[in-house]
Amino acid sequence: MADWVIVVDDDISNLKIAGHILSRNGMRVTALKSGTALLNYLEKNESPDICLLDIKMPGMDGFQTLKELRKREKPGRFRRS
């Protein structure tokens, strides 16, 4: 089970709901409002156990964010199941 989850969504209500549900189930939750915010966050911090991305976001959508994450991936930085 994941201990640390990053949730990325431009809708604050969705971030609050996801954060509430996940934290009530013992998970550490980081909420971010854009794909760009996620990429910037990961440059300075460790990688989470799992990342939940909204697909439809202004600017960089979830698919573009995932593509950029894969480009930046370093061996051993992200765990794969």
mmCIF file of the N, C-alpha and C atoms, coordinates in Angstrom:
data_MODEL
# 
_entry.id   MODEL 
# 
loop_
_atom_site.group_PDB 
_atom_site.id 
_atom_site.type_symbol 
_atom_site.label_atom_id 
_atom_site.label_alt_id 
_atom_site.label_comp_id 
_atom_site.label_asym_id 
_atom_site.label_entity_id 
_atom_site.label_seq_id 
_atom_site.pdbx_PDB_ins_code 
_atom_site.Cartn_x 
_atom_site.Cartn_y 
_atom_site.Cartn_z 
_atom_site.occupancy 
_atom_site.B_iso_or_equiv 
_atom_site.pdbx_formal_charge 
_atom_site.auth_seq_id 
_atom_site.auth_comp_id 
_atom_site.auth_asym_id 
_atom_site.auth_atom_id 
_atom_site.pdbx_PDB_model_num 
ATOM 1   N N  . MET A 1 1  ? 0.842   -1.183 0.000   1.00 0.00 ? 1  MET A N  1 
ATOM 2   C CA . MET A 1 1  ? 0.000   0.000  0.000   1.00 0.00 ? 1  MET A CA 1 
ATOM 3   C C  . MET A 1 1  ? 0.882   1.240  0.000   1.00 0.00 ? 1  MET A C  1 
ATOM 4   N N  . ALA A 1 2  ? 0.422   2.260  -0.656  1.00 0.00 ? 2  ALA A N  1 
ATOM 5   C CA . ALA A 1 2  ? 1.158   3.516  -0.730  1.00 0.00 ? 2  ALA A CA 1 
ATOM 6   C C  . ALA A 1 2  ? 1.065   4.265  0.600   1.00 0.00 ? 2  ALA A C  1 
ATOM 7   N N  . ASP A 1 3  ? 2.189   4.854  0.995   1.00 0.00 ? 3  ASP A N  1 
ATOM 8   C CA . ASP A 1 3  ? 2.211   5.676  2.207   1.00 0.00 ? 3  ASP A CA 1 
ATOM 9   C C  . ASP A 1 3  ? 2.094   7.151  1.866   1.00 0.00 ? 3  ASP A C  1 
ATOM 10  N N  . TRP A 1 4  ? 2.657   7.545  0.710   1.00 0.00 ? 4  TRP A N  1 
ATOM 11  C CA . TRP A 1 4  ? 2.666   8.949  0.320   1.00 0.00 ? 4  TRP A CA 1 
ATOM 12  C C  . TRP A 1 4  ? 2.097   9.094  -1.084  1.00 0.00 ? 4  TRP A C  1 
ATOM 13  N N  . VAL A 1 5  ? 1.054   9.889  -1.198  1.00 0.00 ? 5  VAL A N  1 
ATOM 14  C CA . VAL A 1 5  ? 0.355   10.101 -2.463  1.00 0.00 ? 5  VAL A CA 1 
ATOM 15  C C  . VAL A 1 5  ? 0.390   11.587 -2.809  1.00 0.00 ? 5  VAL A C  1 
ATOM 16  N N  . ILE A 1 6  ? 0.728   11.892 -4.074  1.00 0.00 ? 6  ILE A N  1 
ATOM 17  C CA . ILE A 1 6  ? 0.582   13.253 -4.572  1.00 0.00 ? 6  ILE A CA 1 
ATOM 18  C C  . ILE A 1 6  ? -0.635  13.262 -5.479  1.00 0.00 ? 6  ILE A C  1 
ATOM 19  N N  . VAL A 1 7  ? -1.556  14.174 -5.213  1.00 0.00 ? 7  VAL A N  1 
ATOM 20  C CA . VAL A 1 7  ? -2.760  14.331 -6.019  1.00 0.00 ? 7  VAL A CA 1 
ATOM 21  C C  . VAL A 1 7  ? -2.626  15.640 -6.790  1.00 0.00 ? 7  VAL A C  1 
ATOM 22  N N  . VAL A 1 8  ? -2.807  15.582 -8.109  1.00 0.00 ? 8  VAL A N  1 
ATOM 23  C CA . VAL A 1 8  ? -2.679  16.767 -8.955  1.00 0.00 ? 8  VAL A CA 1 
ATOM 24  C C  . VAL A 1 8  ? -4.007  17.004 -9.668  1.00 0.00 ? 8  VAL A C  1 
ATOM 25  N N  . ASP A 1 9  ? -4.628  18.154 -9.390  1.00 0.00 ? 9  ASP A N  1 
ATOM 26  C CA . ASP A 1 9  ? -5.922  18.493 -9.994  1.00 0.00 ? 9  ASP A CA 1 
ATOM 27  C C  . ASP A 1 9  ? -6.085  20.009 -9.917  1.00 0.00 ? 9  ASP A C  1 
ATOM 28  N N  . ASP A 1 10 ? -6.642  20.584 -10.958 1.00 0.00 ? 10 ASP A N  1 
ATOM 29  C CA . ASP A 1 10 ? -6.865  22.034 -10.957 1.00 0.00 ? 10 ASP A CA 1 
ATOM 30  C C  . ASP A 1 10 ? -8.125  22.418 -10.186 1.00 0.00 ? 10 ASP A C  1 
ATOM 31  N N  . ASP A 1 11 ? -8.938  21.452 -9.820  1.00 0.00 ? 11 ASP A N  1 
ATOM 32  C CA . ASP A 1 11 ? -10.176 21.706 -9.067  1.00 0.00 ? 11 ASP A CA 1 
ATOM 33  C C  . ASP A 1 11 ? -9.905  21.520 -7.570  1.00 0.00 ? 11 ASP A C  1 
ATOM 34  N N  . ILE A 1 12 ? -9.963  22.603 -6.830  1.00 0.00 ? 12 ILE A N  1 
ATOM 35  C CA . ILE A 1 12 ? -9.650  22.562 -5.403  1.00 0.00 ? 12 ILE A CA 1 
ATOM 36  C C  . ILE A 1 12 ? -10.590 21.630 -4.636  1.00 0.00 ? 12 ILE A C  1 
ATOM 37  N N  . SER A 1 13 ? -11.857 21.566 -5.030  1.00 0.00 ? 13 SER A N  1 
ATOM 38  C CA . SER A 1 13 ? -12.802 20.652 -4.364  1.00 0.00 ? 13 SER A CA 1 
ATOM 39  C C  . SER A 1 13 ? -12.338 19.207 -4.493  1.00 0.00 ? 13 SER A C  1 
ATOM 40  N N  . ASN A 1 14 ? -11.880 18.831 -5.686  1.00 0.00 ? 14 ASN A N  1 
ATOM 41  C CA . ASN A 1 14 ? -11.382 17.467 -5.890  1.00 0.00 ? 14 ASN A CA 1 
ATOM 42  C C  . ASN A 1 14 ? -10.150 17.202 -5.038  1.00 0.00 ? 14 ASN A C  1 
ATOM 43  N N  . LEU A 1 15 ? -9.260  18.188 -4.936  1.00 0.00 ? 15 LEU A N  1 
ATOM 44  C CA . LEU A 1 15 ? -8.065  18.026 -4.100  1.00 0.00 ? 15 LEU A CA 1 
ATOM 45  C C  . LEU A 1 15 ? -8.447  17.818 -2.639  1.00 0.00 ? 15 LEU A C  1 
ATOM 46  N N  . LYS A 1 16 ? -9.417  18.596 -2.156  1.00 0.00 ? 16 LYS A N  1 
ATOM 47  C CA . LYS A 1 16 ? -9.852  18.473 -0.762  1.00 0.00 ? 16 LYS A CA 1 
ATOM 48  C C  . LYS A 1 16 ? -10.486 17.117 -0.498  1.00 0.00 ? 16 LYS A C  1 
ATOM 49  N N  . ILE A 1 17 ? -11.354 16.684 -1.390  1.00 0.00 ? 17 ILE A N  1 
ATOM 50  C CA . ILE A 1 17 ? -12.026 15.385 -1.215  1.00 0.00 ? 17 ILE A CA 1 
ATOM 51  C C  . ILE A 1 17 ? -11.014 14.242 -1.239  1.00 0.00 ? 17 ILE A C  1 
ATOM 52  N N  . ALA A 1 18 ? -10.143 14.255 -2.241  1.00 0.00 ? 18 ALA A N  1 
ATOM 53  C CA . ALA A 1 18 ? -9.128  13.194 -2.343  1.00 0.00 ? 18 ALA A CA 1 
ATOM 54  C C  . ALA A 1 18 ? -8.223  13.213 -1.121  1.00 0.00 ? 18 ALA A C  1 
ATOM 55  N N  . GLY A 1 19 ? -7.798  14.388 -0.715  1.00 0.00 ? 19 GLY A N  1 
ATOM 56  C CA . GLY A 1 19 ? -6.939  14.508 0.462   1.00 0.00 ? 19 GLY A CA 1 
ATOM 57  C C  . GLY A 1 19 ? -7.603  13.985 1.719   1.00 0.00 ? 19 GLY A C  1 
ATOM 58  N N  . HIS A 1 20 ? -8.873  14.313 1.882   1.00 0.00 ? 20 HIS A N  1 
ATOM 59  C CA . HIS A 1 20 ? -9.627  13.852 3.052   1.00 0.00 ? 20 HIS A CA 1 
ATOM 60  C C  . HIS A 1 20 ? -9.737  12.326 3.062   1.00 0.00 ? 20 HIS A C  1 
ATOM 61  N N  . ILE A 1 21 ? -10.141 11.750 1.939   1.00 0.00 ? 21 ILE A N  1 
ATOM 62  C CA . ILE A 1 21 ? -10.320 10.292 1.863   1.00 0.00 ? 21 ILE A CA 1 
ATOM 63  C C  . ILE A 1 21 ? -8.997  9.567  2.088   1.00 0.00 ? 21 ILE A C  1 
ATOM 64  N N  . LEU A 1 22 ? -7.958  10.016 1.416   1.00 0.00 ? 22 LEU A N  1 
ATOM 65  C CA . LEU A 1 22 ? -6.667  9.333  1.517   1.00 0.00 ? 22 LEU A CA 1 
ATOM 66  C C  . LEU A 1 22 ? -6.043  9.491  2.904   1.00 0.00 ? 22 LEU A C  1 
ATOM 67  N N  . SER A 1 23 ? -6.102  10.679 3.464   1.00 0.00 ? 23 SER A N  1 
ATOM 68  C CA . SER A 1 23 ? -5.501  10.888 4.783   1.00 0.00 ? 23 SER A CA 1 
ATOM 69  C C  . SER A 1 23 ? -6.261  10.137 5.874   1.00 0.00 ? 23 SER A C  1 
ATOM 70  N N  . ARG A 1 24 ? -7.564  10.009 5.723   1.00 0.00 ? 24 ARG A N  1 
ATOM 71  C CA . ARG A 1 24 ? -8.345  9.221  6.697   1.00 0.00 ? 24 ARG A CA 1 
ATOM 72  C C  . ARG A 1 24 ? -7.974  7.748  6.657   1.00 0.00 ? 24 ARG A C  1 
ATOM 73  N N  . ASN A 1 25 ? -7.359  7.347  5.559   1.00 0.00 ? 25 ASN A N  1 
ATOM 74  C CA . ASN A 1 25 ? -6.921  5.960  5.422   1.00 0.00 ? 25 ASN A CA 1 
ATOM 75  C C  . ASN A 1 25 ? -5.421  5.814  5.674   1.00 0.00 ? 25 ASN A C  1 
ATOM 76  N N  . GLY A 1 26 ? -4.865  6.763  6.404   1.00 0.00 ? 26 GLY A N  1 
ATOM 77  C CA . GLY A 1 26 ? -3.495  6.662  6.866   1.00 0.00 ? 26 GLY A CA 1 
ATOM 78  C C  . GLY A 1 26 ? -2.409  7.060  5.887   1.00 0.00 ? 26 GLY A C  1 
ATOM 79  N N  . MET A 1 27 ? -2.778  7.721  4.817   1.00 0.00 ? 27 MET A N  1 
ATOM 80  C CA . MET A 1 27 ? -1.779  8.110  3.831   1.00 0.00 ? 27 MET A CA 1 
ATOM 81  C C  . MET A 1 27 ? -1.374  9.571  3.992   1.00 0.00 ? 27 MET A C  1 
ATOM 82  N N  . ARG A 1 28 ? -0.130  9.838  3.717   1.00 0.00 ? 28 ARG A N  1 
ATOM 83  C CA . ARG A 1 28 ? 0.375   11.209 3.658   1.00 0.00 ? 28 ARG A CA 1 
ATOM 84  C C  . ARG A 1 28 ? 0.005   11.733 2.273   1.00 0.00 ? 28 ARG A C  1 
ATOM 85  N N  . VAL A 1 29 ? -0.599  12.909 2.218   1.00 0.00 ? 29 VAL A N  1 
ATOM 86  C CA . VAL A 1 29 ? -1.097  13.445 0.949   1.00 0.00 ? 29 VAL A CA 1 
ATOM 87  C C  . VAL A 1 29 ? -0.495  14.821 0.684   1.00 0.00 ? 29 VAL A C  1 
ATOM 88  N N  . THR A 1 30 ? -0.010  14.993 -0.534  1.00 0.00 ? 30 THR A N  1 
ATOM 89  C CA . THR A 1 30 ? 0.434   16.292 -1.020  1.00 0.00 ? 30 THR A CA 1 
ATOM 90  C C  . THR A 1 30 ? -0.484  16.652 -2.178  1.00 0.00 ? 30 THR A C  1 
ATOM 91  N N  . ALA A 1 31 ? -1.093  17.828 -2.132  1.00 0.00 ? 31 ALA A N  1 
ATOM 92  C CA . ALA A 1 31 ? -2.027  18.270 -3.171  1.00 0.00 ? 31 ALA A CA 1 
ATOM 93  C C  . ALA A 1 31 ? -1.384  19.396 -3.975  1.00 0.00 ? 31 ALA A C  1 
ATOM 94  N N  . LEU A 1 32 ? -1.412  19.254 -5.290  1.00 0.00 ? 32 LEU A N  1 
ATOM 95  C CA . LEU A 1 32 ? -0.859  20.268 -6.184  1.00 0.00 ? 32 LEU A CA 1 
ATOM 96  C C  . LEU A 1 32 ? -1.877  20.608 -7.263  1.00 0.00 ? 32 LEU A C  1 
ATOM 97  N N  . LYS A 1 33 ? -1.845  21.862 -7.737  1.00 0.00 ? 33 LYS A N  1 
ATOM 98  C CA . LYS A 1 33 ? -2.889  22.335 -8.653  1.00 0.00 ? 33 LYS A CA 1 
ATOM 99  C C  . LYS A 1 33 ? -2.546  22.273 -10.137 1.00 0.00 ? 33 LYS A C  1 
ATOM 100 N N  . SER A 1 34 ? -1.361  21.781 -10.515 1.00 0.00 ? 34 SER A N  1 
ATOM 101 C CA . SER A 1 34 ? -1.031  21.711 -11.938 1.00 0.00 ? 34 SER A CA 1 
ATOM 102 C C  . SER A 1 34 ? 0.100   20.725 -12.187 1.00 0.00 ? 34 SER A C  1 
ATOM 103 N N  . GLY A 1 35 ? 0.205   20.307 -13.444 1.00 0.00 ? 35 GLY A N  1 
ATOM 104 C CA . GLY A 1 35 ? 1.313   19.445 -13.834 1.00 0.00 ? 35 GLY A CA 1 
ATOM 105 C C  . GLY A 1 35 ? 2.645   20.147 -13.666 1.00 0.00 ? 35 GLY A C  1 
ATOM 106 N N  . THR A 1 36 ? 2.680   21.420 -13.980 1.00 0.00 ? 36 THR A N  1 
ATOM 107 C CA . THR A 1 36 ? 3.901   22.207 -13.820 1.00 0.00 ? 36 THR A CA 1 
ATOM 108 C C  . THR A 1 36 ? 4.322   22.261 -12.351 1.00 0.00 ? 36 THR A C  1 
ATOM 109 N N  . ALA A 1 37 ? 3.351   22.439 -11.457 1.00 0.00 ? 37 ALA A N  1 
ATOM 110 C CA . ALA A 1 37 ? 3.642   22.452 -10.019 1.00 0.00 ? 37 ALA A CA 1 
ATOM 111 C C  . ALA A 1 37 ? 4.232   21.111 -9.578  1.00 0.00 ? 37 ALA A C  1 
ATOM 112 N N  . LEU A 1 38 ? 3.711   20.010 -10.125 1.00 0.00 ? 38 LEU A N  1 
ATOM 113 C CA . LEU A 1 38 ? 4.238   18.687 -9.797  1.00 0.00 ? 38 LEU A CA 1 
ATOM 114 C C  . LEU A 1 38 ? 5.689   18.559 -10.248 1.00 0.00 ? 38 LEU A C  1 
ATOM 115 N N  . LEU A 1 39 ? 5.968   18.938 -11.479 1.00 0.00 ? 39 LEU A N  1 
ATOM 116 C CA . LEU A 1 39 ? 7.327   18.825 -12.001 1.00 0.00 ? 39 LEU A CA 1 
ATOM 117 C C  . LEU A 1 39 ? 8.304   19.668 -11.182 1.00 0.00 ? 39 LEU A C  1 
ATOM 118 N N  . ASN A 1 40 ? 7.890   20.870 -10.830 1.00 0.00 ? 40 ASN A N  1 
ATOM 119 C CA . ASN A 1 40 ? 8.738   21.735 -10.001 1.00 0.00 ? 40 ASN A CA 1 
ATOM 120 C C  . ASN A 1 40 ? 8.946   21.132 -8.613  1.00 0.00 ? 40 ASN A C  1 
ATOM 121 N N  . TYR A 1 41 ? 7.891   20.572 -8.041  1.00 0.00 ? 41 TYR A N  1 
ATOM 122 C CA . TYR A 1 41 ? 7.960   19.961 -6.717  1.00 0.00 ? 41 TYR A CA 1 
ATOM 123 C C  . TYR A 1 41 ? 8.944   18.788 -6.720  1.00 0.00 ? 41 TYR A C  1 
ATOM 124 N N  . LEU A 1 42 ? 8.863   17.954 -7.750  1.00 0.00 ? 42 LEU A N  1 
ATOM 125 C CA . LEU A 1 42 ? 9.706   16.765 -7.802  1.00 0.00 ? 42 LEU A CA 1 
ATOM 126 C C  . LEU A 1 42 ? 11.179  17.093 -8.051  1.00 0.00 ? 42 LEU A C  1 
ATOM 127 N N  . GLU A 1 43 ? 11.453  18.266 -8.591  1.00 0.00 ? 43 GLU A N  1 
ATOM 128 C CA . GLU A 1 43 ? 12.847  18.687 -8.767  1.00 0.00 ? 43 GLU A CA 1 
ATOM 129 C C  . GLU A 1 43 ? 13.529  18.899 -7.420  1.00 0.00 ? 43 GLU A C  1 
ATOM 130 N N  . LYS A 1 44 ? 12.755  19.267 -6.400  1.00 0.00 ? 44 LYS A N  1 
ATOM 131 C CA . LYS A 1 44 ? 13.305  19.633 -5.102  1.00 0.00 ? 44 LYS A CA 1 
ATOM 132 C C  . LYS A 1 44 ? 13.020  18.615 -4.007  1.00 0.00 ? 44 LYS A C  1 
ATOM 133 N N  . ASN A 1 45 ? 12.179  17.619 -4.295  1.00 0.00 ? 45 ASN A N  1 
ATOM 134 C CA . ASN A 1 45 ? 11.737  16.673 -3.266  1.00 0.00 ? 45 ASN A CA 1 
ATOM 135 C C  . ASN A 1 45 ? 11.865  15.238 -3.748  1.00 0.00 ? 45 ASN A C  1 
ATOM 136 N N  . GLU A 1 46 ? 11.722  14.333 -2.815  1.00 0.00 ? 46 GLU A N  1 
ATOM 137 C CA . GLU A 1 46 ? 11.708  12.906 -3.130  1.00 0.00 ? 46 GLU A CA 1 
ATOM 138 C C  . GLU A 1 46 ? 10.465  12.564 -3.942  1.00 0.00 ? 46 GLU A C  1 
ATOM 139 N N  . SER A 1 47 ? 10.474  11.387 -4.543  1.00 0.00 ? 47 SER A N  1 
ATOM 140 C CA . SER A 1 47 ? 9.317   10.921 -5.314  1.00 0.00 ? 47 SER A CA 1 
ATOM 141 C C  . SER A 1 47 ? 8.320   10.225 -4.395  1.00 0.00 ? 47 SER A C  1 
ATOM 142 N N  . PRO A 1 48 ? 7.017   10.422 -4.649  1.00 0.00 ? 48 PRO A N  1 
ATOM 143 C CA . PRO A 1 48 ? 5.987   9.769  -3.825  1.00 0.00 ? 48 PRO A CA 1 
ATOM 144 C C  . PRO A 1 48 ? 5.871   8.289  -4.184  1.00 0.00 ? 48 PRO A C  1 
ATOM 145 N N  . ASP A 1 49 ? 5.081   7.578  -3.396  1.00 0.00 ? 49 ASP A N  1 
ATOM 146 C CA . ASP A 1 49 ? 4.792   6.183  -3.717  1.00 0.00 ? 49 ASP A CA 1 
ATOM 147 C C  . ASP A 1 49 ? 3.881   6.091  -4.933  1.00 0.00 ? 49 ASP A C  1 
ATOM 148 N N  . ILE A 1 50 ? 2.972   7.052  -5.057  1.00 0.00 ? 50 ILE A N  1 
ATOM 149 C CA . ILE A 1 50 ? 2.042   7.077  -6.187  1.00 0.00 ? 50 ILE A CA 1 
ATOM 150 C C  . ILE A 1 50 ? 1.624   8.518  -6.446  1.00 0.00 ? 50 ILE A C  1 
ATOM 151 N N  . CYS A 1 51 ? 1.288   8.787  -7.693  1.00 0.00 ? 51 CYS A N  1 
ATOM 152 C CA . CYS A 1 51 ? 0.830   10.117 -8.072  1.00 0.00 ? 51 CYS A CA 1 
ATOM 153 C C  . CYS A 1 51 ? -0.476  9.966  -8.842  1.00 0.00 ? 51 CYS A C  1 
ATOM 154 N N  . LEU A 1 52 ? -1.499  10.673 -8.413  1.00 0.00 ? 52 LEU A N  1 
ATOM 155 C CA . LEU A 1 52 ? -2.795  10.664 -9.089  1.00 0.00 ? 52 LEU A CA 1 
ATOM 156 C C  . LEU A 1 52 ? -2.917  11.962 -9.883  1.00 0.00 ? 52 LEU A C  1 
ATOM 157 N N  . LEU A 1 53 ? -3.027  11.835 -11.208 1.00 0.00 ? 53 LEU A N  1 
ATOM 158 C CA . LEU A 1 53 ? -3.085  13.000 -12.091 1.00 0.00 ? 53 LEU A CA 1 
ATOM 159 C C  . LEU A 1 53 ? -4.468  13.160 -12.703 1.00 0.00 ? 53 LEU A C  1 
ATOM 160 N N  . ASP A 1 54 ? -5.003  14.370 -12.629 1.00 0.00 ? 54 ASP A N  1 
ATOM 161 C CA . ASP A 1 54 ? -6.202  14.707 -13.387 1.00 0.00 ? 54 ASP A CA 1 
ATOM 162 C C  . ASP A 1 54 ? -5.792  14.741 -14.855 1.00 0.00 ? 54 ASP A C  1 
ATOM 163 N N  . ILE A 1 55 ? -6.672  14.346 -15.735 1.00 0.00 ? 55 ILE A N  1 
ATOM 164 C CA . ILE A 1 55 ? -6.353  14.360 -17.169 1.00 0.00 ? 55 ILE A CA 1 
ATOM 165 C C  . ILE A 1 55 ? -6.580  15.744 -17.756 1.00 0.00 ? 55 ILE A C  1 
ATOM 166 N N  . LYS A 1 56 ? -7.744  16.326 -17.483 1.00 0.00 ? 56 LYS A N  1 
ATOM 167 C CA . LYS A 1 56 ? -8.096  17.621 -18.079 1.00 0.00 ? 56 LYS A CA 1 
ATOM 168 C C  . LYS A 1 56 ? -7.726  18.760 -17.137 1.00 0.00 ? 56 LYS A C  1 
ATOM 169 N N  . MET A 1 57 ? -6.595  19.392 -17.439 1.00 0.00 ? 57 MET A N  1 
ATOM 170 C CA . MET A 1 57 ? -6.151  20.554 -16.673 1.00 0.00 ? 57 MET A CA 1 
ATOM 171 C C  . MET A 1 57 ? -5.699  21.607 -17.676 1.00 0.00 ? 57 MET A C  1 
ATOM 172 N N  . PRO A 1 58 ? -5.858  22.873 -17.325 1.00 0.00 ? 58 PRO A N  1 
ATOM 173 C CA . PRO A 1 58 ? -5.377  23.917 -18.226 1.00 0.00 ? 58 PRO A CA 1 
ATOM 174 C C  . PRO A 1 58 ? -3.850  23.902 -18.290 1.00 0.00 ? 58 PRO A C  1 
ATOM 175 N N  . GLY A 1 59 ? -3.315  24.358 -19.381 1.00 0.00 ? 59 GLY A N  1 
ATOM 176 C CA . GLY A 1 59 ? -1.860  24.351 -19.548 1.00 0.00 ? 59 GLY A CA 1 
ATOM 177 C C  . GLY A 1 59 ? -1.392  22.952 -19.861 1.00 0.00 ? 59 GLY A C  1 
ATOM 178 N N  . MET A 1 60 ? -0.763  22.324 -18.916 1.00 0.00 ? 60 MET A N  1 
ATOM 179 C CA . MET A 1 60 ? -0.237  20.966 -19.091 1.00 0.00 ? 60 MET A CA 1 
ATOM 180 C C  . MET A 1 60 ? -1.245  19.963 -18.538 1.00 0.00 ? 60 MET A C  1 
ATOM 181 N N  . ASP A 1 61 ? -1.819  19.139 -19.430 1.00 0.00 ? 61 ASP A N  1 
ATOM 182 C CA . ASP A 1 61 ? -2.799  18.148 -18.964 1.00 0.00 ? 61 ASP A CA 1 
ATOM 183 C C  . ASP A 1 61 ? -2.077  16.933 -18.372 1.00 0.00 ? 61 ASP A C  1 
ATOM 184 N N  . GLY A 1 62 ? -2.851  15.989 -17.879 1.00 0.00 ? 62 GLY A N  1 
ATOM 185 C CA . GLY A 1 62 ? -2.276  14.816 -17.225 1.00 0.00 ? 62 GLY A CA 1 
ATOM 186 C C  . GLY A 1 62 ? -1.401  13.976 -18.134 1.00 0.00 ? 62 GLY A C  1 
ATOM 187 N N  . PHE A 1 63 ? -1.786  13.830 -19.401 1.00 0.00 ? 63 PHE A N  1 
ATOM 188 C CA . PHE A 1 63 ? -0.977  13.048 -20.341 1.00 0.00 ? 63 PHE A CA 1 
ATOM 189 C C  . PHE A 1 63 ? 0.353   13.738 -20.621 1.00 0.00 ? 63 PHE A C  1 
ATOM 190 N N  . GLN A 1 64 ? 0.322   15.047 -20.801 1.00 0.00 ? 64 GLN A N  1 
ATOM 191 C CA . GLN A 1 64 ? 1.556   15.799 -21.040 1.00 0.00 ? 64 GLN A CA 1 
ATOM 192 C C  . GLN A 1 64 ? 2.459   15.749 -19.806 1.00 0.00 ? 64 GLN A C  1 
ATOM 193 N N  . THR A 1 65 ? 1.851   15.821 -18.639 1.00 0.00 ? 65 THR A N  1 
ATOM 194 C CA . THR A 1 65 ? 2.622   15.750 -17.395 1.00 0.00 ? 65 THR A CA 1 
ATOM 195 C C  . THR A 1 65 ? 3.322   14.400 -17.282 1.00 0.00 ? 65 THR A C  1 
ATOM 196 N N  . LEU A 1 66 ? 2.599   13.322 -17.548 1.00 0.00 ? 66 LEU A N  1 
ATOM 197 C CA . LEU A 1 66 ? 3.189   11.987 -17.488 1.00 0.00 ? 66 LEU A CA 1 
ATOM 198 C C  . LEU A 1 66 ? 4.327   11.852 -18.497 1.00 0.00 ? 66 LEU A C  1 
ATOM 199 N N  . LYS A 1 67 ? 4.124   12.352 -19.693 1.00 0.00 ? 67 LYS A N  1 
ATOM 200 C CA . LYS A 1 67 ? 5.166   12.299 -20.722 1.00 0.00 ? 67 LYS A CA 1 
ATOM 201 C C  . LYS A 1 67 ? 6.427   13.023 -20.255 1.00 0.00 ? 67 LYS A C  1 
ATOM 202 N N  . GLU A 1 68 ? 6.251   14.187 -19.635 1.00 0.00 ? 68 GLU A N  1 
ATOM 203 C CA . GLU A 1 68 ? 7.393   14.955 -19.129 1.00 0.00 ? 68 GLU A CA 1 
ATOM 204 C C  . GLU A 1 68 ? 8.056   14.235 -17.950 1.00 0.00 ? 68 GLU A C  1 
ATOM 205 N N  . LEU A 1 69 ? 7.255   13.606 -17.095 1.00 0.00 ? 69 LEU A N  1 
ATOM 206 C CA . LEU A 1 69 ? 7.828   12.829 -15.987 1.00 0.00 ? 69 LEU A CA 1 
ATOM 207 C C  . LEU A 1 69 ? 8.716   11.714 -16.513 1.00 0.00 ? 69 LEU A C  1 
ATOM 208 N N  . ARG A 1 70 ? 8.250   11.038 -17.541 1.00 0.00 ? 70 ARG A N  1 
ATOM 209 C CA . ARG A 1 70 ? 9.022   9.940  -18.134 1.00 0.00 ? 70 ARG A CA 1 
ATOM 210 C C  . ARG A 1 70 ? 10.332  10.443 -18.738 1.00 0.00 ? 70 ARG A C  1 
ATOM 211 N N  . LYS A 1 71 ? 10.319  11.611 -19.355 1.00 0.00 ? 71 LYS A N  1 
ATOM 212 C CA . LYS A 1 71 ? 11.547  12.198 -19.928 1.00 0.00 ? 71 LYS A CA 1 
ATOM 213 C C  . LYS A 1 71 ? 12.571  12.491 -18.840 1.00 0.00 ? 71 LYS A C  1 
ATOM 214 N N  . ARG A 1 72 ? 12.073  12.941 -17.686 1.00 0.00 ? 72 ARG A N  1 
ATOM 215 C CA . ARG A 1 72 ? 12.953  13.337 -16.581 1.00 0.00 ? 72 ARG A CA 1 
ATOM 216 C C  . ARG A 1 72 ? 13.343  12.175 -15.677 1.00 0.00 ? 72 ARG A C  1 
ATOM 217 N N  . GLU A 1 73 ? 12.753  11.036 -15.933 1.00 0.00 ? 73 GLU A N  1 
ATOM 218 C CA . GLU A 1 73 ? 12.975  9.880  -15.070 1.00 0.00 ? 73 GLU A CA 1 
ATOM 219 C C  . GLU A 1 73 ? 14.451  9.497  -15.028 1.00 0.00 ? 73 GLU A C  1 
ATOM 220 N N  . LYS A 1 74 ? 14.943  9.276  -13.822 1.00 0.00 ? 74 LYS A N  1 
ATOM 221 C CA . LYS A 1 74 ? 16.310  8.852  -13.606 1.00 0.00 ? 74 LYS A CA 1 
ATOM 222 C C  . LYS A 1 74 ? 16.272  7.423  -13.081 1.00 0.00 ? 74 LYS A C  1 
ATOM 223 N N  . PRO A 1 75 ? 17.234  6.610  -13.444 1.00 0.00 ? 75 PRO A N  1 
ATOM 224 C CA . PRO A 1 75 ? 17.243  5.220  -12.937 1.00 0.00 ? 75 PRO A CA 1 
ATOM 225 C C  . PRO A 1 75 ? 17.166  5.205  -11.416 1.00 0.00 ? 75 PRO A C  1 
ATOM 226 N N  . GLY A 1 76 ? 16.223  4.424  -10.898 1.00 0.00 ? 76 GLY A N  1 
ATOM 227 C CA . GLY A 1 76 ? 16.065  4.283  -9.460  1.00 0.00 ? 76 GLY A CA 1 
ATOM 228 C C  . GLY A 1 76 ? 15.287  5.397  -8.778  1.00 0.00 ? 76 GLY A C  1 
ATOM 229 N N  . ARG A 1 77 ? 14.945  6.466  -9.507  1.00 0.00 ? 77 ARG A N  1 
ATOM 230 C CA . ARG A 1 77 ? 14.224  7.576  -8.875  1.00 0.00 ? 77 ARG A CA 1 
ATOM 231 C C  . ARG A 1 77 ? 12.756  7.241  -8.656  1.00 0.00 ? 77 ARG A C  1 
ATOM 232 N N  . PHE A 1 78 ? 12.131  6.657  -9.666  1.00 0.00 ? 78 PHE A N  1 
ATOM 233 C CA . PHE A 1 78 ? 10.723  6.278  -9.557  1.00 0.00 ? 78 PHE A CA 1 
ATOM 234 C C  . PHE A 1 78 ? 10.636  4.767  -9.505  1.00 0.00 ? 78 PHE A C  1 
ATOM 235 N N  . ARG A 1 79 ? 9.862   4.279  -8.552  1.00 0.00 ? 79 ARG A N  1 
ATOM 236 C CA . ARG A 1 79 ? 9.661   2.839  -8.437  1.00 0.00 ? 79 ARG A CA 1 
ATOM 237 C C  . ARG A 1 79 ? 8.600   2.393  -9.424  1.00 0.00 ? 79 ARG A C  1 
ATOM 238 N N  . ARG A 1 80 ? 8.783   1.226  -9.977  1.00 0.00 ? 80 ARG A N  1 
ATOM 239 C CA . ARG A 1 80 ? 7.773   0.655  -10.872 1.00 0.00 ? 80 ARG A CA 1 
ATOM 240 C C  . ARG A 1 80 ? 7.289   -0.659 -10.260 1.00 0.00 ? 80 ARG A C  1 
ATOM 241 N N  . SER A 1 81 ? 6.003   -0.873 -10.357 1.00 0.00 ? 81 SER A N  1 
ATOM 242 C CA . SER A 1 81 ? 5.435   -2.119 -9.819  1.00 0.00 ? 81 SER A CA 1 
ATOM 243 C C  . SER A 1 81 ? 5.456   -3.194 -10.867 1.00 0.00 ? 81 SER A C  1 
# 
